[in-house]
Amino acid sequence: MEVVLNYSEHDVVEAYWKKLSTLSKTIKLSLASKLTESVLEEEVKETSTQETRKAKVVRRSTYAPTDEELENIFSDSCIVSEPSNDADWQDVVKANSGKTIQPIEKWL
């Protein structure tokens, strides 16, 4: 069944209402389910095309030193060498290589 309506935009709802009142209950239910599906599909399209924010960056330190300042601060410090013959130290290095920081923090 096709319905062609030649009304202004303002009168379209009234024209549809008049036409719907002549239809059977089964047809009205079918139309209602199709309209509901259409609205749900539009909502899915709108939500899927919206840009999602992945993360919010929070600046916690007001006066954080720059890389150059950190380099100047630690320039006089000596670097501790890794013990090469310590078996326990090698076990720690092997156990934690390639892991993220959270498992390491849990281990410590």
C-alpha positions as CSV (number, residue, x, y, z in Angstrom):
1,M,0.0,0.0,0.0
2,E,1.4,3.4,-0.9
3,V,0.2,6.7,0.4
4,V,1.1,10.0,-1.3
5,L,0.5,13.1,0.8
6,N,0.7,16.5,-0.7
7,Y,0.6,18.8,2.3
8,S,2.7,21.4,3.8
9,E,5.2,20.4,6.5
10,H,2.9,21.7,9.2
11,D,-0.1,19.6,8.0
12,V,1.8,16.3,7.5
13,V,1.3,15.0,11.0
14,E,-2.5,15.6,10.8
15,A,-2.7,14.0,7.4
16,Y,-0.9,10.9,8.6
17,W,-3.1,10.7,11.6
18,K,-6.2,10.8,9.5
19,K,-4.8,8.1,7.2
20,L,-3.7,5.9,10.2
21,S,-7.2,6.0,11.7
22,T,-8.5,4.1,8.7
23,L,-6.0,1.3,8.9
24,S,-6.4,-2.0,10.9
25,K,-4.8,-2.6,14.3
26,T,-2.3,-5.1,12.8
27,I,-1.1,-2.6,10.2
28,K,-0.8,0.1,12.9
29,L,1.4,-2.2,15.1
30,S,3.5,-3.0,12.1
31,L,4.0,0.6,11.3
32,A,4.8,1.4,15.0
33,S,7.5,-1.3,15.1
34,K,9.1,-0.1,11.8
35,L,9.1,3.5,13.1
36,T,10.7,2.4,16.4
37,E,13.4,0.4,14.5
38,S,14.1,3.5,12.3
39,V,14.6,5.7,15.3
40,L,16.9,3.2,17.0
41,E,19.0,2.9,13.8
42,E,19.3,6.7,13.6
43,E,20.4,6.8,17.3
44,V,23.1,4.2,16.6
45,K,24.3,6.1,13.6
46,E,24.5,9.3,15.6
47,T,26.4,7.8,18.5
48,S,28.8,5.9,16.2
49,T,29.7,9.0,14.2
50,Q,30.3,11.2,17.3
51,E,33.9,11.7,18.2
52,T,34.8,10.0,21.4
53,R,37.3,11.3,23.9
54,K,39.8,8.7,24.8
55,A,41.6,10.3,27.7
56,K,41.7,13.5,29.6
57,V,45.1,14.8,30.4
58,V,45.4,16.3,33.9
59,R,48.3,18.5,34.8
60,R,49.1,17.7,38.4
61,S,52.2,19.7,39.0
62,T,52.1,23.5,38.6
63,Y,55.8,24.1,38.4
64,A,57.2,20.9,36.9
65,P,60.9,21.2,35.8
66,T,61.7,21.0,32.2
67,D,64.1,18.5,30.7
68,E,66.9,21.0,30.7
69,E,66.4,21.8,34.3
70,L,66.3,18.2,35.3
71,E,69.5,17.6,33.4
72,N,71.2,20.5,35.2
73,I,70.0,19.2,38.6
74,F,71.3,15.7,38.1
75,S,74.4,16.6,36.0
76,D,76.7,16.2,39.1
77,S,75.2,12.9,40.2
78,C,77.0,9.7,39.4
79,I,75.2,6.9,37.7
80,V,75.2,3.6,39.7
81,S,76.3,0.7,37.6
82,E,74.3,-2.5,37.3
83,P,76.0,-5.3,39.3
84,S,76.9,-7.9,36.7
85,N,77.7,-10.9,38.9
86,D,74.8,-10.7,41.3
87,A,72.5,-13.6,40.6
88,D,69.5,-12.2,42.5
89,W,69.7,-8.9,40.5
90,Q,69.7,-10.8,37.2
91,D,66.6,-12.7,38.3
92,V,64.8,-9.4,39.0
93,V,65.8,-8.0,35.6
94,K,64.7,-11.2,33.8
95,A,61.4,-11.4,35.7
96,N,60.5,-7.8,34.9
97,S,61.7,-7.3,31.4
98,G,59.0,-6.2,29.0
99,K,56.4,-5.7,31.7
100,T,54.4,-2.6,32.3
101,I,54.8,-0.6,35.5
102,Q,51.7,-1.9,37.3
103,P,52.9,-5.5,37.6
104,I,56.3,-4.3,38.7
105,E,54.7,-2.1,41.4
106,K,52.7,-5.1,42.6
107,W,55.9,-7.2,42.8
108,L,57.7,-4.5,44.8
